[in-house]
Amino acid sequence: MSLLNDYRYLHCFLTQKENKDGQLRKVLSISKESESSLTETMVFLRNFFLCKCLFALTVWNCVSLSLEEELLPFVSNNFPEDGSNKKIESLPLLYASNHLPKANSDWVVIKNTTESLSLSEITDENIKKLVALLSHFRQGSRLQNLTLTNVSVEWNALMKIFQTVWHSSIEYFNISNVTQLSDVDRYDFDYSGTSMKALTVSKILITDMYFMQDDLYRIFADMNIAYMTIADSEMIHMLCPSSRSPFRYLNFLKNDLTDFFFQNCDTLPQLETLILQKNKFESLLKVSFMTSPMKSLKYLDMSNNLLHHDGADVQCQWTESLTELDLSSNQLVDAVFECLPVNIKKLSLRNNQISNVPKGVAELKSLEELNLASNRLADLPGCGGFPSLQLLNVEMNSILSPSAHFFQSCPRVRELQAGHNPFKCSCELQDFIRLERRSGGRLFGWPAAYVCEYPEGLRGTELKDFHLSQLACNTTLLLVTALLLTLVLVAVVAFLCIYLDVPWYVRMMWQWTQTKRRAWHSPAGEEGTALQFHAFISYSERDSVWVKNELIPNLEKGESCIQLCQHERNFIPGKSIVENIINCIEKSYKSIFVLSPNFVQSEWCHYELYFAHHKLFSETSNSLILILLEPIPPYVIPARYHKLKALMAKRTYLEWPKERSKRALFWANLRAAINVNLPTADENRCGETDSF
């Protein structure tokens, strides 16, 4: 059909050309009657000869290309023929417009060229036609690239496709989105006489749950090609080739391979590139054993696995040919430096859990590039074990003040990537900033990636804009100045303490003294001095929900008739808060303190704890009960809470259990600690408490 259209187009073109030539000859004959007949004849012959040549060339091209252009759709293959270490990417599928033909009206055909064919929607109904089509492209044909997508066929049909492609002129075969619909059986694959160089298989789904693993994996393991990719296919294993394999490039991206992969496999002597990214490898030691027989391996990608290495008595055994290793996004710690290839040149340990590069490990004399980004480093590592290091990446770590002596210990480093760290802008950092000015542009990303994180007042300031005076960074001058300032500061603080704090302490002690005086001078039977409550509750207002919904209901319910003193219902109006606090503590058998991070932030809780602590020492009684509602990190407790720190260190406290099954015991212990017969308790007290 295409040939006929091209012929019609050419016929119209020549007809129009001849008409124009006739008109031209008429015009010439009229306007140039003086020219000789020989000149007119030569012009006519030249035009006629050019038209005939154009016609012959067009017809020849249409005849020679029509068959392949009707059958072969366009595909672009990204695999390098020179064997460079690049991944085979899936080929893009751009569906053609409606005017493009469909091969046999069954599968979807995409743009075509004479060297590439791309088909989609392959099923069991059109598999015979596909095999028949591919059978025409024997070795010597111009077809070299084949891409099949959305393939849903039985196992034997799938193998028939592979076998047909294997004995064709195709060199690069890409098959993706494959669903195998029947049982996997043993298939005698003929690997002889192939032109294949590279195979890419991605997103293959095996519906057969029970089959002999060798029947599937042996097909691919023994393929006599240089480059093979099996990606995103949930593959759990791969057999070692049964004989010496020509594989130079293997890519098993995004599968489920484990540590048993290629163990003791000595049939891959030519393998140079091995990509095992996004699998389930765990032992770095076993990975090293895996590479040991691979004498030509140069590049290994083990990123995005579950690798760890905690140090072992067994020495790692890497192949000596390995020069580039990617261990990014694993679970490796500092011990990984005990298990690295000795001849490695490029090493990526990005996104692991490394906090320090230990000294004294085996020297990596050939290491030129080291990537330690996104780890837990607190300082720049030295180059004692890396004498050839030229590029170091320590971005996104925990480096506050990088060492200013880095370039002195690493003279061959030509580029340092240390940006995006939480820099602490201080005198130590000033030395690093001056180092940048002398380094001659060896800091990658300067200045945008180098920003102050601490102190908070300088957060967001670029290091190039951070400056400190000589006084701030001169130790001797700073000590003298600091001493003078300290004396002045002590005087000022003493004055402020006298002017502000002492009145508060005097007022507090006066309230305490007044309360004690009233208690001493009151008659023995007067209610004001006798115990009226089983416990006084001290808590932060932010913890009031727990106190009101859990503590008070659980203690006051039941037959024990426990009376609790709470500031919201028992403080006497008209009296000062301090006096109310003292009265409640004095009239309570125990003082319960609900401890949490909110407690240490409350000023009134501090007062209550201070007065309760006074009672503890003045009466030599065991009247304090500490309930730990939430854990309190030591650094959260302010320095003024030294009494609380001492109490928590020396006294036993009750911890609020998160498990409901343990709460009954918690309440029982708490009731037992505060249960006492109050001398002033009457029969109606419980009813009054329940009314609040």
LUMDREN-641320 format. One record per residue (C-alpha): x, y, z; residue in one letter. Coordinates in steps of 0.2 Angstrom, whole numbers, padded with zeros to 4 digits, always signed. Example, Ala and Ser with C-alpha at 12.3 -4.5 7.8 and 13.67 -1.06 7.14 Angstrom:
+0062-0022+0039A +0068-0005+0036S 
% end
This chain:
+0000+0000+0000M +0014+0012+0004S +0023+0008-0012L +0007+0012-0022L +0005+0028-0013N +0023+0033-0016D +0021+0028-0035Y +0006+0039-0037R +0014+0054-0028Y +0029+0052-0040L +0018+0050-0055H +0009+0066-0051C +0025+0075-0048F +0033+0070-0065L +0017+0075-0074T +0017+0092-0066Q +0035+0093-0070K +0032+0089-0088E +0018+0101-0090N +0029+0115-0082K +0043+0110-0094D +0031+0111-0109G +0025+0128-0104Q +0043+0134-0101L +0048+0127-0119R +0033+0137-0126K +0038+0153-0117V +0056+0151-0122L +0051+0147-0140S +0041+0163-0141I +0053+0175-0131S +0069+0168-0138K +0066+0165-0156E +0084+0171-0159S +0092+0156-0150E +0098+0142-0159S +0089+0125-0160S +0104+0116-0153L +0102+0126-0136T +0084+0122-0135E +0087+0104-0138T +0100+0103-0124M +0089+0112-0111V +0075+0099-0115F +0087+0084-0114L +0094+0090-0097R +0077+0093-0089N +0071+0076-0096F +0086+0067-0089F +0084+0074-0072L +0066+0069-0071C +0070+0051-0076K +0084+0050-0064C +0073+0056-0050L +0059+0043-0055F +0071+0029-0056A +0079+0032-0039L +0063+0034-0030T +0055+0018-0037V +0071+0008-0032W +0071+0015-0014N +0052+0011-0013C +0054-0007-0019V +0069-0011-0008S +0062-0003+0008L +0043-0006+0007S +0042-0023+0015L +0052-0019+0030E +0044-0002+0032E +0027-0010+0032E +0032-0022+0046L +0045-0014+0057L +0040-0001+0070P +0052+0012+0077F +0061+0008+0093V +0076+0017+0101S +0088+0006+0111N +0099+0014+0124N +0111+0000+0127F +0129+0004+0124P +0138-0006+0111E +0155-0002+0118D +0152-0011+0134G +0152+0004+0145S +0145+0002+0163N +0128+0010+0159K +0111+0002+0164K +0100-0005+0150I +0084+0006+0151E +0067+0002+0146S +0063+0007+0129L +0050+0021+0127P +0033+0016+0119L +0025+0031+0110L +0009+0024+0102Y +0007+0030+0084A -0007+0040+0077S -0022+0032+0069N -0015+0033+0051H -0001+0020+0056L -0004+0002+0051P -0007-0013+0063K +0003-0029+0059A -0011-0042+0056N -0023-0031+0065S -0019-0040+0081D -0005-0032+0090W -0002-0013+0092V +0012-0007+0080V +0022+0008+0084I +0033+0019+0072K +0044+0009+0061N +0062+0010+0054T +0071-0003+0044T +0082-0008+0060E +0069-0008+0074S +0053-0016+0078L +0041-0013+0093S +0025-0022+0096L +0013-0022+0110S -0002-0032+0116E +0005-0049+0112I -0007-0064+0117T -0009-0082+0113D -0021-0077+0099E -0008-0069+0089N +0008-0078+0094I +0009-0089+0079K +0008-0074+0067K +0021-0065+0078L +0033-0080+0077V +0030-0081+0058A +0034-0063+0056L +0050-0064+0066L +0055-0080+0057S +0057-0069+0041H +0071-0059+0049F +0085-0072+0048R +0103-0068+0051Q +0109-0055+0038G +0093-0045+0039S +0093-0027+0044R +0082-0029+0059L +0093-0027+0075Q +0081-0020+0089N +0065-0029+0095L +0054-0023+0109T +0039-0032+0115L +0027-0025+0128T +0011-0031+0137N +0014-0049+0133V +0002-0062+0140S +0006-0079+0134V +0009-0097+0140E +0026-0103+0145W +0029-0113+0129N +0024-0098+0118A +0035-0087+0128L +0050-0099+0125M +0045-0100+0107K +0047-0081+0105I +0064-0081+0114F +0070-0096+0103Q +0064-0087+0087T +0072-0071+0092V +0088-0081+0096W +0091-0087+0079H +0086-0071+0070S +0096-0055+0066S +0090-0046+0082I +0104-0040+0093E +0095-0031+0106Y +0079-0038+0113F +0068-0029+0126N +0053-0037+0133I +0042-0030+0147S +0026-0032+0156N +0026-0050+0153V +0012-0062+0161T +0016-0081+0159Q -0001-0090+0160L +0003-0108+0161S +0014-0120+0171D +0033-0118+0169V +0040-0134+0161D +0057-0139+0156R +0062-0132+0139Y +0077-0137+0129D +0083-0120+0123F +0095-0120+0108D +0108-0106+0111Y +0118-0109+0096S +0120-0098+0081G +0114-0081+0088T +0117-0063+0084S +0110-0058+0101M +0121-0046+0111K +0109-0039+0125A +0093-0045+0133L +0082-0034+0144T +0067-0042+0154V +0057-0031+0165S +0041-0034+0175K +0038-0052+0172I +0025-0061+0181L +0025-0080+0184I +0008-0086+0188T +0014-0104+0191D +0017-0105+0210M +0024-0122+0210Y +0038-0126+0198F +0055-0132+0197M +0066-0117+0199Q +0080-0124+0187D +0067-0125+0173D +0065-0106+0174L +0082-0099+0179Y +0093-0111+0169R +0085-0103+0153I +0093-0086+0157F +0108-0092+0167A +0115-0101+0151D +0112-0087+0139M +0128-0084+0128N +0126-0065+0127I +0136-0051+0134A +0123-0040+0142Y +0107-0046+0152M +0095-0036+0163T +0081-0044+0173I +0073-0030+0183A +0057-0028+0193D +0052-0046+0192S +0052-0052+0210E +0065-0065+0206M +0071-0074+0222I +0086-0083+0214H +0097-0085+0199M +0108-0100+0195L +0126-0100+0191C +0130-0103+0173P +0133-0121+0170S +0148-0117+0159S +0160-0103+0156R +0149-0088+0152S +0152-0073+0141P +0142-0062+0152F +0150-0045+0154R +0135-0035+0161Y +0122-0042+0173L +0108-0031+0180N +0096-0038+0192F +0088-0022+0198L +0073-0022+0210K +0071-0041+0213N +0071-0052+0229D +0088-0059+0228L +0096-0064+0244T +0113-0069+0251D +0113-0086+0242F +0114-0078+0225F +0130-0083+0215F +0139-0091+0230Q +0154-0101+0224N +0150-0097+0206C +0166-0098+0196D +0159-0098+0178T +0158-0079+0176L +0176-0075+0172P +0172-0061+0160Q +0159-0052+0171L +0164-0033+0173E +0147-0025+0179T +0135-0032+0192L +0120-0022+0197I +0110-0029+0212L +0102-0013+0218Q +0085-0014+0227K +0086-0033+0233N +0087-0041+0250K +0105-0045+0253F +0110-0044+0271E +0128-0050+0274S +0142-0039+0267L +0154-0054+0271L +0144-0065+0260K +0143-0052+0246V +0162-0052+0246S +0163-0071+0245F +0151-0070+0230M +0163-0058+0220T +0179-0068+0224S +0178-0080+0209P +0174-0065+0197M +0191-0061+0191K +0186-0047+0179S +0172-0038+0190L +0175-0019+0190K +0159-0012+0195Y +0147-0018+0209L +0131-0009+0214D +0123-0016+0231M +0113+0000+0235S +0096+0000+0243N +0098-0017+0251N +0098-0023+0270L +0117-0025+0271L +0126-0024+0288H +0143-0029+0294H +0147-0029+0313D +0164-0036+0312G +0168-0054+0311A +0182-0066+0314D +0182-0071+0296V +0191-0060+0284Q +0181-0053+0269C +0187-0059+0252Q +0184-0047+0238W +0190-0050+0220T +0205-0040+0217E +0199-0033+0201S +0184-0023+0209L +0187-0004+0207T +0170+0004+0210E +0158-0001+0224L +0141+0006+0228D +0135+0002+0246L +0122+0016+0247S +0106+0015+0257S +0110+0000+0268N +0112-0003+0287Q +0131-0001+0288L +0141+0006+0303V +0159+0010+0306D +0164-0008+0305A +0161-0008+0286V +0179-0001+0284F +0185-0018+0290E +0177-0026+0275C +0181-0016+0259L +0191-0021+0243P +0209-0016+0244V +0210-0010+0226N +0194+0000+0226I +0194+0017+0218K +0177+0024+0219K +0167+0020+0235L +0149+0025+0240S +0143+0023+0257L +0129+0036+0256R +0114+0035+0268N +0121+0022+0280N +0124+0023+0299Q +0142+0028+0300I +0147+0039+0314S +0166+0038+0312N +0180+0032+0301V +0190+0022+0312P +0209+0024+0312K +0221+0009+0310G +0210+0000+0297V +0218-0007+0282A +0224+0006+0270E +0214+0009+0254L +0229+0015+0244K +0219+0016+0227S +0204+0025+0234L +0201+0041+0224E +0182+0045+0228E +0173+0042+0244L +0155+0046+0247N +0149+0047+0265L +0134+0059+0263A +0119+0056+0274S +0127+0047+0288N +0131+0052+0306R +0148+0059+0305L +0153+0073+0318A +0169+0078+0310D +0178+0077+0293L +0188+0060+0292P +0206+0060+0290G +0216+0053+0275C +0227+0042+0285G +0220+0026+0277G +0217+0035+0260F +0233+0042+0253P +0226+0044+0235S +0209+0052+0240L +0204+0066+0228Q +0185+0068+0231L +0176+0067+0248L +0157+0069+0250N +0152+0072+0268V +0136+0082+0265E +0120+0080+0276M +0129+0073+0291N +0130+0080+0309S +0146+0090+0307I +0145+0106+0318L +0163+0112+0317S +0174+0104+0303P +0192+0102+0306S +0203+0116+0299A +0217+0104+0296H +0208+0093+0284F +0217+0099+0268F +0234+0098+0277Q +0231+0079+0281S +0223+0076+0264C +0234+0086+0252P +0228+0077+0236R +0210+0081+0239V +0204+0092+0225R +0186+0093+0229E +0177+0092+0246L +0158+0092+0247Q +0153+0096+0265A +0138+0107+0263G +0121+0105+0271H +0128+0101+0288N +0121+0109+0304P +0136+0121+0306F +0139+0129+0323K +0145+0146+0320C +0159+0148+0332S +0178+0152+0333C +0182+0134+0327E +0172+0137+0312L +0181+0153+0308Q +0197+0143+0305D +0187+0132+0293F +0180+0148+0284I +0198+0155+0282R +0203+0138+0275L +0190+0140+0261E +0198+0156+0256R +0215+0147+0255R +0209+0131+0247S +0207+0139+0230G +0189+0134+0227G +0190+0116+0233R +0174+0117+0243L +0160+0111+0232F +0144+0121+0233G +0151+0136+0242W +0144+0147+0248P +0125+0142+0246A +0127+0125+0254A +0136+0131+0269Y +0124+0139+0281V +0124+0142+0300C +0112+0131+0310E +0118+0135+0328Y +0116+0146+0337P +0098+0150+0334E +0101+0169+0332G +0113+0165+0317L +0102+0151+0309R +0101+0154+0290G +0117+0164+0289T +0129+0159+0276E +0146+0155+0282L +0154+0168+0271K +0144+0181+0280D +0149+0175+0297F +0162+0185+0306H +0169+0186+0324L +0180+0199+0332S +0198+0195+0337Q +0193+0197+0355L +0180+0182+0353A +0193+0170+0346C +0209+0175+0355N +0210+0164+0370T +0222+0175+0381T +0213+0191+0378L +0196+0182+0380L +0201+0175+0397L +0206+0192+0403V +0190+0200+0397T +0180+0186+0403A +0187+0187+0420L +0183+0206+0421L +0166+0203+0415L +0163+0189+0427T +0167+0200+0442L +0155+0213+0435V +0143+0200+0432L +0144+0192+0449V +0142+0209+0457A +0126+0213+0446V +0119+0195+0449V +0122+0198+0468A +0113+0214+0467F +0099+0207+0458L +0098+0193+0470C +0097+0205+0484I +0085+0216+0475Y +0073+0204+0468L +0076+0186+0474D +0078+0188+0492V +0062+0197+0495P +0053+0182+0487W +0062+0170+0499Y +0059+0181+0514V +0040+0182+0509R +0040+0163+0507M +0049+0160+0523M +0037+0172+0532W +0022+0163+0526Q +0030+0147+0531W +0034+0154+0548T +0017+0161+0551Q +0009+0145+0546T +0020+0135+0558K +0017+0148+0572R -0002+0146+0570R +0000+0127+0571A +0010+0128+0587W -0002+0140+0596H -0018+0132+0590S -0027+0120+0603P -0023+0102+0600A -0041+0098+0595G -0043+0113+0583E -0048+0107+0566E -0036+0120+0558G -0020+0111+0564T -0026+0093+0562A -0025+0082+0547L -0040+0084+0536Q -0034+0076+0519F -0026+0060+0515H -0015+0069+0501A -0012+0085+0493F -0010+0084+0474I +0003+0095+0465S +0002+0095+0446Y +0004+0106+0431S -0012+0113+0423E -0007+0104+0407R -0009+0087+0416D -0026+0092+0424S -0036+0080+0412V -0027+0065+0419W -0028+0071+0437V -0047+0074+0435K -0051+0059+0425N -0039+0046+0432E -0031+0051+0448L -0045+0058+0458I -0059+0046+0453P -0049+0031+0456N -0043+0036+0473L -0059+0044+0480E -0071+0030+0474K -0074+0014+0485G -0075+0011+0503E -0058+0018+0508S -0066+0036+0508C -0050+0045+0504I -0050+0064+0505Q -0039+0073+0492L -0034+0091+0493C -0035+0100+0476Q -0032+0118+0473H -0047+0121+0463E -0059+0115+0477R -0050+0116+0493N -0040+0133+0492F -0048+0146+0503I -0053+0162+0494P -0045+0178+0501G -0029+0170+0506K -0013+0171+0496S -0009+0156+0485I +0007+0153+0495V -0002+0152+0511E -0015+0141+0503N -0002+0129+0497I +0006+0129+0514I -0010+0125+0523N -0015+0111+0511C +0002+0103+0513I +0001+0105+0532E -0016+0097+0533K -0012+0083+0522S -0005+0066+0527Y +0005+0065+0511K +0009+0076+0496S +0007+0068+0479I +0017+0076+0465F +0012+0072+0447V +0029+0073+0437L +0030+0076+0419S +0039+0088+0407P +0025+0100+0410N +0028+0099+0429F +0046+0106+0428V +0040+0121+0418Q +0027+0127+0431S +0033+0140+0443E +0019+0136+0456W +0024+0117+0455C +0041+0123+0461H +0034+0132+0475Y +0023+0117+0481E +0038+0106+0479L +0049+0118+0489Y +0036+0118+0504F +0033+0100+0504A +0052+0097+0504H +0053+0109+0519H +0040+0098+0528K +0050+0082+0524L +0065+0089+0533F +0056+0099+0547S +0045+0084+0553E +0057+0070+0547T +0042+0062+0539S +0040+0052+0524N +0027+0062+0516S +0031+0064+0498L +0024+0052+0484I +0031+0055+0467L +0021+0049+0452I +0030+0049+0435L +0016+0052+0423L +0028+0054+0408E +0047+0051+0407P +0057+0067+0410I +0074+0068+0402P +0088+0074+0413P +0092+0089+0402Y +0074+0095+0402V +0074+0098+0421I +0080+0116+0425P +0095+0119+0436A +0083+0127+0450R +0075+0110+0452Y +0090+0102+0461H +0078+0096+0475K +0068+0086+0462L +0083+0079+0454K +0089+0073+0472A +0072+0066+0476L +0071+0056+0460M +0089+0050+0462A +0086+0044+0480K +0067+0040+0482R +0056+0027+0475T +0043+0034+0463Y +0027+0026+0455L +0027+0026+0436E +0010+0027+0427W +0009+0011+0417P +0004+0012+0399K -0003-0006+0399E -0021-0006+0407R -0018-0023+0415S -0005-0015+0427K -0015+0000+0432R -0025-0010+0446A -0009-0013+0455L -0004+0005+0453F -0020+0011+0461W -0018-0002+0475A +0000+0003+0479N -0005+0022+0479L -0020+0019+0490R -0010+0009+0502A +0003+0023+0503A -0010+0037+0508I -0022+0026+0517N -0023+0032+0535V -0037+0036+0548N -0039+0055+0549L -0042+0061+0566P -0055+0074+0560T -0064+0063+0547A -0082+0062+0550D -0096+0051+0542E -0102+0065+0529N -0085+0069+0522R -0086+0056+0508C -0102+0062+0502G -0095+0080+0502E -0081+0075+0491T -0092+0066+0479D -0102+0081+0476S -0087+0091+0469F 
% end
